[in-house]
Amino acid sequence: MIQIVKDTRPWFFLQTTHSTYGMRVMETGHLEHLYYGERITVDTQDPSSCAPLVIQRAFAPGNTCIYTKEQPQISMEDVCLEVGTCGKGDIREPFLEVCFTDGSVTSDFTFVSFEVLTLKDRDERMQASGLPHSYSEEESSSAKCLHIILQDATNRLELQLFYTVYEDCDVITRSACLLNRSDTFVTIERCMSAQLDLTEDYSEVTHFSGAWAREMHREQITLSSGKFVNSSYTGTSSNRANPFVILSPENTCETSGSCISCNLIYSGNHYEALEKDSYGKFRFVAGINPRSFSWQLAPGEAFYTPEAVLNFSADGSRGLSGQLHSFIREHIVRGVWKHKPRPVLLNSWEACYFKIDEKKLLQLAKAGKDAGIELFVMDDGWFLGRNNDTSSLGDWEPDPKKLPGGIASLSKKIKELGMDFGIWVEPEMISENSNLYKGHPDWAMKIPGHPHSEGRNQCILDLCNPEVRKYVIEEMTRVFSSGEIRYVKWDMNRNFSDIYSPYLPAAKQGETAHRYVLGLYQIMEELTTRFPKILFEGCSAGGNRFDLGILCYFPQIWASDNTDALCRTGIQNSYSYGYPLSVFTAHVSSCPNHQTLRITPLETRFQVASFGILGYECNLKDLSGSDLNAIREQIAFYKKWRDVFQFGSFYRGAENEASDSETLSWTCVSPDGRRAVGLFFRRLTVPNQSHDWYRPVGLLPDVKYHFYGRNIKYNLKDFGDLVNTVSPIHIKQGSALQEILSRFVNMDGEKEDLTAYGDTLMRAGIALKPAFAGTGYNSDTRLFPDFSSRIYFMEAVE
């Protein structure tokens, strides 16, 4: 809801179910930020009721510049603004930096007008942006957009601000459009998407850093002075610094306290900065990274910024996450797969790497079908000359030695097995050792006459060039039409270096990185429109481009190339702060793990991967009969609970927040609250500590639930030579006798089975069966060594 308080100068209040965002037009004409926090009551007929929100001023602070002689009490350095610029006394992080033809950089934007738009009207205004943005499927949606126009009268620039309110999700989005109304070129050096000037103590920043195979490491810093920056300069949203950040006071935790989050609907270089000024206020800005960025804005042209998603919660980070999960599912993800259950897939990569052929793939697929797999995916290595990563990107012709009948034949055979078929592509890349490069060397992003730095033996196609975009669209259309393809894994395996577009003139090279992203969006928009039934999955060396921009086109993203179950608990737990389980994928792979060489139980690998979009990436042909039987049971179980895993409400356990906690818990609850599934995981075993509690979250307090676990059998080998303490005969480790006995003798695991009300389960927790602690074992003992987990079910008693 958007409330306007009419006065000499208007006041604006953006109301969601639980939050309020307030601002007003100052006496100078600037837009002053007043409040962002828990919802407050606004009397639109009584401007005086808003007076407590306004900072009172008598004299400007010492050693500051006053805005005008007519208002000597106002220094822009000490005002909470919606838009900060250069040159009028505000020395903090600016929202906008513009350089004019005379070399000056001072700009000054004051209020002109406003209007309230429907989302349809807003989208028509933004149609020329080329950027994805939030949306609402329902024409009767309560979502509205406040459109405010500011102007720099001296330089004849117009700044349009868009504030979209998604009331039920407690989300407010911001974006901007700068129009050049003058008759000369101006150069944009920076144009942010959002700015928040806060008087409250939001000194703690939660951000998510990392690298390849260790994405989304959650870190918290407290800013006592100066500036903190979270940014990417990789050409992508980056695994080094996800564009999602949380601001909070130091006492905020998982279950209580205020917090504000910001995420960008953007897939390129981003920038988020929090600055504490000399007067104790905080300024936060978010948008396109200004490093190496510039944009020539011709007379009459407009520049649009990506949309920033803002969210406030008074109920800690858990409350924040729930609101964001709902928003992403309803207002970011779109298309036929928006609410459609995602299939359990088997990917060929870790089973085969580049060494694939039709015979090997069909053998793997048959094993997958027998286990219950629904979708078989042929990963890298299928096209002509692609035997390693040094060649052939750009030449999207099937290798006849590997696929004699091409994609059409293989996909048909997979379909006859009773599974859908999927394929891997990397459309944005080009290898120097390729026919495409030989014919079009100018299509690669390189500086002519200069040595070029590469990543993964490949170059990046210049998507600034419309001919290149056309080629990618037509080539991928041909590939996706060449067989019965129902899934596409869209990869992008390198960062930008030597950023240069051979297509653009020298004066526009500062636009290259952003124009690349705009080109990518055009390609994705066209291909997803041409192939609406294909399930597209984004990937960029794992999570190097995990962002809301990609999710506007592809409903899911590969979270990390790291499939190690222990690592994945941290990665997936961190993603859950800002993203729902329905948008990230997780695979069960072989052990020792291919990224860490760690050995974890098959059940743990499955249980962790279940809290996401489940897939498998192991060579099922080489597994033992017992492992195949276990996987068959796992998949059958997952299908039964898939709707809860993929589209239920997800909750982190309070203990997850502590970095030194050896345990972790998750809960997924169905929309009606009557079915839930939980995970309890232990990193390292603590000697002589047998007691653990699992505390579910999100249950209905006054509903009685049946709580139970899976029936577990333990292999005799799991006990090592401890078995000799009870065995009537000696069993040597690694002997033929041990192997034979392990096939026929299994030990019963503990059984959890009880009935209790939801409030009892949540508040008191469930005291689990005692874990093995070196003093004995029976069927009431929980075998729970390092990297073990349990999955539990809660069903309402009818």
ZAMARGU-4260 file (C-alpha; in steps of 0.2 Angstrom, whole numbers, plus 5000, padded with zeros to 4 digits):
<rodrens>
0) 5000/5000/5000 | 5006/5017/4996 | 5000/5032/5007 | 5002/5050/5002 | 5001/5063/5016
5) 4996/5079/5007 | 5005/5095/5014 | 5014/5110/5007 | 5026/5097/5001 | 5021/5078/5000
10) 5025/5064/5012 | 5027/5046/5005 | 5024/5030/5015 | 5026/5013/5008 | 5017/5001/5019
15) 5019/4982/5019 | 5011/4970/5030 | 5024/4972/5044 | 5035/4987/5038 | 5035/5005/5034
20) 5046/5015/5022 | 5044/5034/5024 | 5051/5049/5015 | 5046/5067/5012 | 5050/5082/5001
25) 5061/5094/5011 | 5060/5113/5010 | 5075/5112/4999 | 5066/5101/4987 | 5077/5086/4991
30) 5069/5069/4995 | 5073/5065/5013 | 5073/5048/5020 | 5063/5047/5036 | 5061/5029/5042
35) 5062/5010/5037 | 5057/4998/5050 | 5042/4990/5059 | 5025/4996/5052 | 5019/5012/5060
40) 5002/5020/5058 | 5000/5035/5046 | 4986/5048/5046 | 4986/5054/5029 | 4974/5068/5034
45) 4986/5075/5047 | 5004/5079/5042 | 5008/5084/5060 | 5007/5066/5065 | 5022/5063/5055
50) 5032/5076/5063 | 5042/5065/5075 | 5050/5057/5060 | 5059/5073/5055 | 5076/5077/5061
55) 5076/5094/5069 | 5089/5107/5063 | 5094/5124/5070 | 5112/5126/5064 | 5123/5116/5052
60) 5137/5106/5060 | 5154/5114/5061 | 5166/5112/5046 | 5152/5108/5034 | 5145/5116/5019
65) 5128/5123/5019 | 5116/5120/5005 | 5111/5138/5002 | 5112/5155/5011 | 5093/5154/5012
70) 5094/5138/5023 | 5110/5140/5033 | 5104/5126/5045 | 5105/5113/5031 | 5121/5104/5027
75) 5118/5089/5015 | 5132/5080/5024 | 5120/5078/5039 | 5104/5074/5030 | 5096/5057/5027
80) 5093/5057/5008 | 5085/5046/4995 | 5098/5051/4982 | 5115/5057/4986 | 5125/5066/4973
85) 5142/5075/4972 | 5146/5094/4974 | 5133/5101/4986 | 5141/5096/5002 | 5137/5078/5004
90) 5154/5069/5005 | 5147/5052/5008 | 5145/5037/4996 | 5135/5045/4981 | 5120/5037/4973
95) 5124/5046/4956 | 5140/5053/4948 | 5139/5062/4932 | 5153/5070/4922 | 5147/5085/4911
100) 5156/5091/4895 | 5165/5105/4904 | 5172/5092/4916 | 5162/5097/4931 | 5154/5083/4942
105) 5141/5093/4953 | 5123/5088/4951 | 5108/5092/4961 | 5091/5084/4960 | 5075/5091/4968
110) 5057/5085/4967 | 5046/5088/4952 | 5031/5076/4953 | 5025/5059/4957 | 5012/5046/4952
115) 5006/5029/4958 | 5007/5016/4944 | 5000/4998/4942 | 5014/4985/4939 | 5008/4985/4921
120) 5011/5004/4919 | 5028/5002/4928 | 5033/4988/4916 | 5028/4999/4901 | 5039/5013/4907
125) 5054/5001/4910 | 5051/4991/4894 | 5067/4999/4885 | 5078/4995/4900 | 5083/4977/4894
130) 5084/4972/4912 | 5073/4959/4921 | 5063/4964/4935 | 5050/4958/4948 | 5033/4955/4943
135) 5015/4949/4948 | 5005/4936/4938 | 4988/4942/4945 | 4981/4957/4936 | 4972/4961/4953
140) 4988/4961/4962 | 4989/4974/4977 | 5007/4978/4971 | 5009/4996/4967 | 5023/5007/4961
145) 5027/5025/4967 | 5035/5034/4953 | 5044/5050/4958 | 5053/5062/4946 | 5067/5073/4952
150) 5077/5085/4941 | 5094/5094/4940 | 5087/5110/4932 | 5104/5117/4929 | 5111/5102/4919
155) 5094/5097/4912 | 5094/5080/4919 | 5079/5070/4925 | 5080/5056/4938 | 5065/5044/4939
160) 5064/5034/4955 | 5053/5018/4955 | 5047/5011/4972 | 5037/4995/4970 | 5028/4988/4985
165) 5024/4969/4987 | 5014/4971/5003 | 5011/4952/5007 | 5030/4948/5005 | 5036/4963/5015
170) 5047/4968/5000 | 5050/4985/4993 | 5060/4986/4977 | 5070/5001/4970 | 5077/5006/4954
175) 5081/5022/4944 | 5081/5029/4927 | 5092/5044/4922 | 5086/5054/4907 | 5096/5067/4897
180) 5085/5082/4893 | 5100/5092/4888 | 5107/5095/4870 | 5125/5088/4875 | 5132/5071/4880
185) 5135/5067/4898 | 5145/5053/4905 | 5138/5042/4920 | 5151/5036/4931 | 5140/5029/4944
190) 5121/5026/4945 | 5115/5015/4960 | 5099/5006/4962 | 5095/5009/4980 | 5101/5021/4994
195) 5097/5019/5013 | 5102/5033/5025 | 5098/5026/5042 | 5099/5034/5059 | 5097/5018/5069
200) 5112/5007/5073 | 5113/4995/5058 | 5132/4992/5060 | 5133/4974/5058 | 5134/4967/5040
205) 5131/4949/5035 | 5138/4945/5018 | 5142/4929/5009 | 5160/4927/5002 | 5169/4913/4994
210) 5177/4905/4979 | 5175/4891/4967 | 5169/4876/4977 | 5167/4885/4993 | 5153/4897/4989
215) 5142/4907/5001 | 5153/4908/5017 | 5143/4918/5029 | 5153/4931/5037 | 5148/4945/5049
220) 5157/4961/5052 | 5153/4976/5064 | 5157/4993/5056 | 5162/5005/5070 | 5168/5018/5057
225) 5173/5020/5039 | 5166/5010/5025 | 5163/4991/5021 | 5161/4986/5003 | 5154/4970/4996
230) 5157/4969/4977 | 5161/4959/4962 | 5173/4963/4947 | 5172/4946/4938 | 5159/4951/4925
235) 5147/4940/4935 | 5138/4942/4951 | 5152/4931/4958 | 5156/4917/4970 | 5168/4929/4979
240) 5154/4941/4985 | 5135/4937/4982 | 5125/4952/4979 | 5114/4948/4994 | 5118/4957/5011
245) 5110/4959/5027 | 5111/4974/5039 | 5107/4973/5057 | 5111/4979/5075 | 5123/4968/5084
250) 5110/4960/5095 | 5100/4953/5080 | 5100/4934/5079 | 5091/4920/5070 | 5075/4922/5079
255) 5074/4940/5085 | 5079/4958/5081 | 5078/4970/5067 | 5087/4967/5050 | 5086/4974/5033
260) 5092/4965/5017 | 5096/4970/5000 | 5098/4959/4984 | 5101/4965/4966 | 5091/4958/4951
265) 5107/4958/4941 | 5120/4946/4935 | 5135/4957/4932 | 5148/4967/4942 | 5139/4973/4958
270) 5143/4985/4972 | 5136/4986/4990 | 5143/4998/5002 | 5139/5003/5020 | 5147/5019/5027
275) 5146/5026/5044 | 5147/5045/5044 | 5154/5058/5056 | 5138/5060/5064 | 5134/5042/5068
280) 5122/5039/5053 | 5124/5024/5041 | 5122/5026/5022 | 5120/5010/5012 | 5120/5010/4993
285) 5118/4996/4981 | 5119/4994/4962 | 5131/4992/4947 | 5149/4992/4952 | 5156/5009/4947
290) 5174/5002/4945 | 5179/5004/4927 | 5161/5008/4923 | 5155/5023/4912 | 5141/5026/4901
295) 5139/5039/4887 | 5121/5046/4888 | 5117/5055/4872 | 5103/5069/4872 | 5086/5061/4874
300) 5093/5044/4880 | 5089/5035/4896 | 5099/5024/4907 | 5090/5011/4918 | 5098/5003/4934
305) 5094/4985/4940 | 5080/4983/4953 | 5086/4981/4971 | 5075/4971/4982 | 5074/4978/5000
310) 5066/4968/5015 | 5064/4972/5033 | 5061/4960/5047 | 5058/4963/5066 | 5059/4944/5069
315) 5077/4941/5065 | 5085/4933/5050 | 5073/4918/5050 | 5059/4930/5048 | 5068/4939/5034
320) 5072/4923/5025 | 5054/4917/5025 | 5048/4934/5017 | 5062/4933/5004 | 5058/4915/4999
325) 5040/4919/4996 | 5044/4934/4986 | 5057/4925/4975 | 5044/4911/4972 | 5030/4922/4967
330) 5038/4938/4960 | 5055/4932/4952 | 5053/4914/4946 | 5041/4913/4931 | 5036/4901/4917
335) 5028/4884/4917 | 5041/4877/4930 | 5037/4891/4943 | 5026/4879/4954 | 5030/4863/4945
340) 5039/4849/4954 | 5057/4847/4948 | 5062/4830/4942 | 5076/4819/4950 | 5090/4819/4938
345) 5106/4809/4934 | 5120/4820/4927 | 5135/4811/4918 | 5149/4823/4923 | 5157/4815/4938
350) 5153/4798/4931 | 5161/4801/4914 | 5169/4818/4913 | 5173/4821/4894 | 5174/4802/4891
355) 5157/4799/4885 | 5149/4790/4870 | 5131/4784/4867 | 5134/4766/4873 | 5142/4772/4890
360) 5128/4785/4892 | 5114/4773/4889 | 5121/4760/4901 | 5122/4774/4914 | 5104/4780/4910
365) 5097/4762/4911 | 5105/4760/4929 | 5097/4777/4933 | 5080/4772/4927 | 5081/4756/4937
370) 5084/4767/4953 | 5069/4779/4949 | 5078/4793/4940 | 5067/4804/4930 | 5079/4815/4919
375) 5095/4810/4912 | 5108/4824/4908 | 5122/4823/4895 | 5135/4835/4902 | 5151/4842/4893
380) 5160/4832/4880 | 5147/4828/4867 | 5152/4840/4853 | 5165/4839/4839 | 5183/4839/4846
385) 5178/4841/4864 | 5189/4828/4873 | 5195/4841/4886 | 5193/4859/4890 | 5205/4866/4877
390) 5195/4866/4862 | 5178/4867/4852 | 5167/4879/4862 | 5156/4888/4849 | 5156/4873/4838
395) 5139/4865/4843 | 5139/4849/4832 | 5138/4832/4840 | 5154/4822/4838 | 5149/4807/4826
400) 5161/4796/4835 | 5153/4798/4852 | 5135/4800/4846 | 5133/4791/4829 | 5115/4796/4828
405) 5117/4813/4835 | 5106/4821/4849 | 5090/4815/4841 | 5095/4797/4842 | 5101/4797/4860
410) 5087/4808/4866 | 5074/4796/4858 | 5083/4781/4866 | 5082/4789/4883 | 5064/4793/4881
415) 5061/4775/4876 | 5069/4770/4893 | 5055/4781/4901 | 5065/4796/4906 | 5067/4814/4900
420) 5083/4820/4891 | 5094/4835/4896 | 5110/4843/4889 | 5124/4854/4894 | 5129/4869/4884
425) 5141/4884/4887 | 5134/4896/4874 | 5143/4912/4880 | 5161/4905/4877 | 5173/4902/4862
430) 5188/4892/4861 | 5203/4898/4851 | 5204/4880/4844 | 5187/4880/4836 | 5180/4883/4819
435) 5170/4898/4826 | 5186/4907/4831 | 5194/4904/4814 | 5179/4912/4806 | 5176/4926/4818
440) 5191/4930/4829 | 5184/4947/4832 | 5169/4939/4841 | 5180/4936/4856 | 5182/4949/4870
445) 5200/4953/4867 | 5210/4969/4865 | 5217/4969/4847 | 5236/4968/4847 | 5237/4964/4865
450) 5241/4948/4874 | 5225/4940/4882 | 5223/4932/4899 | 5212/4917/4898 | 5202/4906/4910
455) 5199/4888/4908 | 5207/4889/4891 | 5193/4899/4883 | 5188/4916/4878 | 5171/4925/4881
460) 5160/4929/4866 | 5157/4948/4864 | 5138/4949/4868 | 5139/4968/4865 | 5139/4963/4847
465) 5121/4960/4839 | 5128/4948/4827 | 5135/4937/4841 | 5119/4938/4850 | 5110/4932/4834
470) 5122/4918/4832 | 5120/4912/4849 | 5101/4912/4848 | 5101/4903/4832 | 5114/4890/4836
475) 5105/4886/4853 | 5088/4885/4844 | 5096/4873/4832 | 5103/4862/4846 | 5088/4863/4857
480) 5077/4858/4842 | 5088/4843/4838 | 5081/4831/4849 | 5068/4828/4863 | 5077/4840/4875
485) 5067/4844/4891 | 5082/4851/4902 | 5096/4862/4898 | 5111/4866/4910 | 5118/4883/4904
490) 5136/4884/4910 | 5148/4899/4911 | 5165/4894/4917 | 5176/4909/4917 | 5178/4926/4924
495) 5181/4942/4913 | 5199/4948/4910 | 5205/4961/4898 | 5187/4968/4897 | 5185/4975/4879
500) 5172/4974/4866 | 5179/4974/4848 | 5162/4980/4843 | 5161/4996/4853 | 5170/5012/4849
505) 5184/5017/4861 | 5173/5030/4870 | 5161/5017/4875 | 5172/5004/4882 | 5167/5008/4899
510) 5150/5001/4895 | 5156/4984/4890 | 5153/4974/4906 | 5135/4981/4907 | 5131/4979/4889
515) 5137/4961/4890 | 5124/4957/4904 | 5110/4966/4894 | 5115/4955/4879 | 5114/4940/4889
520) 5097/4944/4895 | 5091/4947/4878 | 5097/4930/4873 | 5090/4921/4888 | 5073/4930/4885
525) 5072/4924/4867 | 5077/4906/4870 | 5066/4904/4885 | 5051/4911/4875 | 5055/4899/4861
530) 5057/4884/4872 | 5045/4888/4887 | 5043/4869/4892 | 5062/4866/4894 | 5068/4867/4912
535) 5083/4878/4911 | 5096/4877/4925 | 5109/4891/4927 | 5127/4887/4931 | 5143/4897/4932
540) 5158/4886/4938 | 5145/4882/4951 | 5138/4897/4960 | 5148/4911/4951 | 5132/4918/4944
545) 5119/4914/4957 | 5108/4929/4957 | 5090/4935/4955 | 5093/4941/4937 | 5097/4923/4932
550) 5082/4917/4941 | 5070/4929/4931 | 5074/4917/4916 | 5080/4900/4924 | 5070/4893/4938
555) 5085/4885/4946 | 5104/4887/4948 | 5118/4874/4952 | 5123/4880/4969 | 5141/4874/4969
560) 5153/4862/4959 | 5157/4855/4977 | 5146/4840/4980 | 5154/4836/4997 | 5140/4833/5009
565) 5149/4842/5024 | 5153/4857/5013 | 5136/4858/5006 | 5128/4859/5023 | 5136/4876/5025
570) 5134/4882/5007 | 5115/4877/5007 | 5112/4884/5024 | 5119/4901/5018 | 5109/4901/5002
575) 5094/4899/5013 | 5096/4916/5021 | 5091/4924/5004 | 5085/4911/4992 | 5072/4897/4994
580) 5076/4878/4992 | 5066/4877/4975 | 5080/4888/4966 | 5096/4878/4970 | 5101/4861/4965
585) 5111/4848/4975 | 5118/4831/4969 | 5123/4815/4978 | 5140/4810/4971 | 5153/4797/4974
590) 5165/4795/4988 | 5179/4799/4991 | 5172/4815/4985 | 5179/4822/4969 | 5182/4840/4977
595) 5188/4835/4994 | 5192/4817/4995 | 5181/4816/5010 | 5171/4800/5014 | 5154/4803/5020
600) 5139/4791/5022 | 5128/4788/5007 | 5113/4792/5018 | 5121/4809/5023 | 5124/4813/5005
605) 5106/4810/5001 | 5099/4819/5016 | 5108/4835/5013 | 5105/4835/4994 | 5086/4832/4998
610) 5085/4850/5005 | 5086/4857/4987 | 5082/4851/4970 | 5089/4833/4971 | 5100/4825/4958
615) 5113/4811/4957 | 5131/4813/4949 | 5138/4796/4953 | 5142/4781/4942 | 5127/4770/4946
620) 5135/4756/4935 | 5149/4754/4947 | 5139/4754/4963 | 5136/4739/4974 | 5119/4731/4975
625) 5116/4737/4992 | 5120/4755/4987 | 5109/4754/4972 | 5095/4747/4983 | 5098/4762/4995
630) 5097/4775/4981 | 5081/4767/4975 | 5073/4769/4992 | 5080/4786/4993 | 5072/4792/4977
635) 5055/4784/4981 | 5056/4793/4998 | 5060/4810/4990 | 5046/4809/4977 | 5034/4806/4991
640) 5040/4821/5001 | 5045/4832/4986 | 5032/4845/4987 | 5037/4848/5005 | 5056/4849/5001
645) 5054/4860/4985 | 5039/4871/4990 | 5037/4870/5009 | 5042/4884/5021 | 5060/4881/5026
650) 5067/4885/5043 | 5085/4885/5050 | 5088/4878/5067 | 5094/4892/5080 | 5110/4882/5083
655) 5115/4884/5065 | 5120/4902/5068 | 5134/4898/5079 | 5150/4896/5069 | 5157/4883/5081
660) 5141/4872/5082 | 5145/4854/5078 | 5126/4851/5074 | 5115/4859/5062 | 5096/4857/5059
665) 5083/4861/5045 | 5065/4859/5044 | 5053/4860/5029 | 5034/4862/5032 | 5020/4860/5020
670) 5010/4876/5016 | 4996/4869/5026 | 5007/4866/5041 | 5002/4847/5043 | 5017/4839/5035
675) 5035/4842/5039 | 5052/4834/5036 | 5068/4838/5046 | 5086/4836/5046 | 5098/4834/5060
680) 5117/4834/5056 | 5133/4832/5066 | 5149/4838/5059 | 5162/4829/5071 | 5158/4817/5085
685) 5161/4822/5103 | 5167/4808/5114 | 5156/4802/5128 | 5141/4813/5122 | 5126/4803/5118
690) 5112/4815/5120 | 5105/4826/5106 | 5089/4836/5104 | 5081/4840/5087 | 5069/4855/5088
695) 5058/4857/5073 | 5052/4874/5068 | 5036/4880/5059 | 5024/4867/5065 | 5006/4871/5071
700) 5007/4873/5090 | 4990/4865/5094 | 4991/4851/5081 | 4996/4834/5086 | 5010/4826/5075
705) 5016/4809/5073 | 5035/4810/5073 | 5046/4796/5066 | 5062/4792/5057 | 5067/4781/5043
710) 5071/4763/5046 | 5089/4761/5046 | 5100/4746/5044 | 5119/4746/5047 | 5132/4737/5037
715) 5143/4726/5048 | 5158/4735/5041 | 5153/4751/5049 | 5158/4744/5066 | 5176/4739/5061
720) 5184/4726/5072 | 5172/4731/5086 | 5161/4717/5080 | 5174/4705/5087 | 5168/4710/5104
725) 5152/4701/5101 | 5155/4689/5087 | 5158/4671/5092 | 5171/4670/5079 | 5185/4682/5074
730) 5182/4692/5059 | 5197/4700/5051 | 5196/4717/5043 | 5195/4716/5024 | 5194/4698/5024
735) 5183/4687/5012 | 5173/4682/5028 | 5169/4700/5032 | 5164/4703/5015 | 5152/4688/5014
740) 5144/4692/5031 | 5142/4710/5027 | 5131/4705/5013 | 5119/4695/5024 | 5121/4702/5041
745) 5114/4720/5045 | 5112/4728/5061 | 5096/4737/5066 | 5097/4755/5069 | 5087/4765/5081
750) 5068/4769/5079 | 5061/4786/5083 | 5042/4785/5085 | 5031/4796/5096 | 5016/4808/5095
755) 5015/4825/5103 | 5008/4842/5100 | 5018/4855/5089 | 5022/4867/5103 | 5030/4853/5113
760) 5040/4847/5098 | 5046/4865/5094 | 5048/4872/5112 | 5055/4857/5122 | 5062/4848/5107
765) 5064/4829/5104 | 5076/4820/5115 | 5083/4808/5102 | 5089/4790/5105 | 5106/4790/5113
770) 5121/4790/5101 | 5135/4777/5102 | 5147/4783/5115 | 5159/4769/5116 | 5150/4760/5130
775) 5139/4748/5121 | 5127/4746/5106 | 5110/4739/5103 | 5095/4743/5092 | 5090/4758/5103
780) 5107/4766/5100 | 5110/4779/5087 | 5125/4776/5077 | 5131/4794/5074 | 5149/4796/5069
785) 5157/4810/5060 | 5146/4818/5046 | 5131/4808/5051 | 5113/4814/5049 | 5095/4809/5052
790) 5080/4814/5043 | 5063/4815/5052 | 5045/4816/5048 | 5031/4825/5056 | 5013/4821/5050
795) 4997/4828/5058 | 4987/4815/5067 | 4970/4816/5059
</rodrens>
